[in-house]
């Protein structure tokens, strides 16, 4: 049976961030994830996780000026020092929170930039990050993101991610497989998962269109979850969707799986 992680950057948005942990635990989530932990002291988050018996499933490397529209800095040639400092900060938080998976957001390609230079930068940054996270017992992930929600995002397809993985050549670089993004960009959800299963360390979900709860769109999540069970996926599945109304009231889809 699937194990679900509440993405607190999307769920319980009516609550202050620190209060979302309790709401997730009350609704039966065993784990949480979110875009960024860095706005709160690590020891405070660790205490909240312990209080509610929650596992920290995932968070991202520092992703630049999120409020200003940045979505990662991994491919940006003028931000390498910032990226490297972010790796150290992420390791610090990962160890404090007991988090064993940290995702790298590649970022939005600057207009007119050379794709070759951006890819060389991302590969070099991942080569820098992978062994440092490995030394801390943390897996490094890379996530393709669809171009409709984030126009210009540098890595939007699993084929591109595979090419980057081959260029990095690290055994500590994995795929964050987001079902929603994959459905938009390429479809073929389960055959793609099966082909890449050895490289997939975390899964996220939302339905399409709308990025709402499973069961509100075109993706047959009952089929998807059964297939993931059959194929041996035993990690957390991050619920990274926009609730159509109240988060707790909309969790009926999840009840038959927990």
C-alpha positions in Angstrom: 0.0 0.0 0.0 1.2 3.5 -0.7 2.7 5.7 2.0 1.8 9.4 1.6 3.7 12.5 2.5 1.9 15.8 2.9 3.5 18.6 1.0 3.0 21.5 3.4 3.8 24.1 0.7 0.5 23.1 -1.0 -1.7 21.5 1.7 -3.3 23.3 4.7 -2.5 26.6 3.1 -5.1 28.3 5.3 -2.9 27.6 8.4 0.4 29.2 9.5 3.3 27.0 8.3 4.2 25.7 11.7 0.6 24.6 12.3 0.4 22.5 9.2 2.5 19.7 10.7 -0.1 19.0 13.4 -2.9 19.1 10.8 -1.1 16.6 8.6 -0.5 14.2 11.5 -4.1 14.5 12.5 -5.2 13.5 9.0 -3.0 10.4 9.1 0.1 11.4 7.1 3.2 9.7 8.4 5.5 12.2 6.6 5.8 15.7 5.4 7.7 17.6 2.7 7.8 21.2 1.4 9.7 23.5 -0.9 12.0 25.0 1.7 12.7 24.6 5.4 15.2 27.5 5.6 12.8 30.1 6.8 12.6 28.4 10.2 15.4 27.3 12.5 16.2 23.6 12.0 15.9 22.8 15.7 12.4 24.2 15.8 11.3 22.1 12.8 13.0 19.0 14.3 11.1 19.5 17.6 7.8 19.8 15.7 8.5 16.6 13.7 9.3 14.7 16.9 6.2 16.1 18.7 3.9 14.8 16.0 5.8 11.6 15.1 6.4 12.8 11.5 9.2 11.8 9.1 10.8 14.5 7.0 10.5 12.9 3.6 12.0 15.6 1.4 12.9 19.2 0.8 14.8 21.2 -1.8 18.2 22.7 -2.0 18.0 26.5 -1.6 16.3 27.7 -4.7 17.1 31.3 -5.0 14.6 34.2 -4.8 11.4 32.1 -4.7 9.1 35.1 -4.0 10.8 36.9 -7.0 10.0 34.0 -9.3 13.2 32.0 -9.2 12.7 28.2 -9.2 16.2 26.9 -8.5 19.7 28.0 -9.4 21.3 24.7 -10.4 21.8 25.7 -14.1 22.8 29.4 -13.6 26.5 30.0 -14.4 26.6 33.2 -12.3 25.2 31.5 -9.1 27.7 28.7 -8.6 29.1 30.0 -5.3 25.6 30.5 -4.0 24.7 27.0 -5.1 27.7 25.5 -3.3 26.8 27.5 -0.1 23.3 26.1 -0.4 24.6 22.6 -0.5 26.2 23.1 2.9 23.1 24.6 4.3 20.9 21.8 3.0 23.2 19.2 4.6 23.0 21.0 7.9 19.2 21.0 7.7 19.0 17.4 6.4 21.0 16.1 9.3 19.0 18.1 11.9 15.7 16.9 10.4 16.7 13.3 9.7 15.9 13.9 6.0 17.5 11.5 3.7 16.4 13.0 0.3 17.1 16.5 -0.9 15.9 17.7 -4.4 17.8 20.0 -6.7 15.6 22.4 -8.7 17.5 23.1 -12.0 16.0 26.6 -12.4 14.6 28.6 -15.3 16.8 29.1 -18.3 17.7 32.8 -18.8 16.4 34.2 -22.1 19.1 33.9 -24.7 21.4 31.7 -22.6 23.3 28.9 -24.2 21.7 25.5 -23.4 25.1 23.9 -23.5 26.5 26.3 -20.9 23.5 25.8 -18.7 23.8 22.1 -18.9 27.5 22.2 -18.2 26.8 24.3 -15.1 24.1 22.0 -13.9 26.3 18.9 -14.4 29.2 20.6 -12.5 26.9 21.6 -9.7 25.5 18.1 -9.3 29.0 16.7 -9.4 29.8 19.0 -6.5 26.6 18.3 -4.5 26.3 14.5 -4.9 29.4 13.4 -2.9 28.8 15.9 -0.2 25.2 14.8 0.3 26.4 11.1 0.2 28.9 11.8 3.0 26.0 13.0 5.1 23.8 9.9 4.2 21.5 11.9 2.0 20.4 11.1 -1.6 20.5 13.9 -4.1 17.5 14.2 -6.5 16.7 16.0 -9.7 13.1 16.8 -10.8 11.8 17.5 -14.3 9.1 20.1 -14.2 6.5 20.8 -16.9 6.8 23.9 -19.1 3.2 24.9 -18.7 3.4 25.7 -15.0 7.0 27.0 -15.1 7.8 28.2 -18.6 11.5 27.9 -19.4 12.3 25.4 -16.7 15.6 23.9 -17.8 14.8 20.2 -17.1 11.3 19.3 -18.2 11.6 15.7 -19.5 12.9 12.4 -18.1 15.1 12.0 -21.2 16.9 15.2 -20.4 17.3 14.1 -16.8 18.8 10.8 -17.9 21.4 12.6 -20.1 22.4 14.7 -17.1 22.7 11.7 -14.9 25.0 10.0 -17.4 27.1 13.2 -17.6 27.4 13.5 -13.8 28.2 9.8 -13.4 27.4 9.6 -9.7 25.7 6.8 -7.8 24.2 9.4 -5.5 22.0 11.1 -8.1 18.3 10.1 -8.4 15.1 11.1 -10.1 12.2 12.8 -8.4 9.4 11.4 -10.4 6.4 13.7 -10.4 3.4 12.0 -11.9 1.6 15.3 -12.7 4.6 16.9 -14.4 5.3 13.7 -16.4 1.7 13.4 -17.5 1.8 16.9 -19.0 5.1 16.6 -20.7 5.2 13.0 -21.9 2.5 10.7 -20.5 3.3 7.0 -20.5 3.4 7.1 -16.8 3.9 3.5 -15.7 6.2 2.3 -18.5 8.4 5.3 -17.9 8.4 4.5 -14.2 9.3 0.9 -14.8 12.1 1.8 -17.2 13.6 4.3 -14.7 12.7 2.6 -11.4 16.3 2.0 -10.3 16.9 5.7 -10.6 13.7 7.0 -8.9 14.0 7.9 -5.2 10.8 9.8 -4.6 7.4 10.2 -6.2 5.0 13.2 -6.2 1.4 13.4 -7.3 -1.4 15.7 -8.4 -4.2 15.2 -10.9 -4.4 16.9 -14.3 -5.8 19.3 -15.4 -5.8 21.8 -12.4 -3.2 20.2 -10.2 -5.9 19.1 -7.7 -6.5 16.0 -5.7 -6.3 12.5 -7.3 -9.7 11.6 -8.7 -10.4 15.1 -10.0 -8.8 14.7 -13.4 -7.6 12.4 -16.1 -5.0 10.3 -14.3 -6.2 6.9 -13.1 -4.5 6.9 -9.7 -6.0 3.7 -8.5 -4.2 2.0 -11.5 -1.0 4.0 -10.7 -0.9 3.1 -7.0 -1.5 -0.6 -7.8 1.2 -0.6 -10.4 3.7 1.1 -8.0 2.9 -1.6 -5.4 3.4 -4.3 -8.0 6.7 -2.9 -9.1 8.0 -2.7 -5.6 8.1 1.1 -4.9 8.2 1.4 -1.1 9.1 5.1 -0.7 6.8 8.0 0.2 4.5 9.5 -2.3 4.4 13.3 -1.9 0.9 14.9 -2.2 1.9 18.1 -4.0 -1.4 19.3 -5.2 -3.7 22.3 -4.8 -6.8 21.3 -2.8 -10.0 22.2 -4.5 -11.4 23.4 -1.1 -10.5 22.4 2.5 -7.5 20.1 2.6 -8.9 17.7 5.2 -12.3 17.5 3.7 -10.7 16.6 0.3 -8.8 13.6 1.6 -11.5 11.1 0.8 -9.4 9.8 -2.1 -6.7 8.7 0.3 -8.7 6.9 2.9 -8.9 3.6 1.1 -5.2 3.5 0.9 -4.2 4.1 4.5 
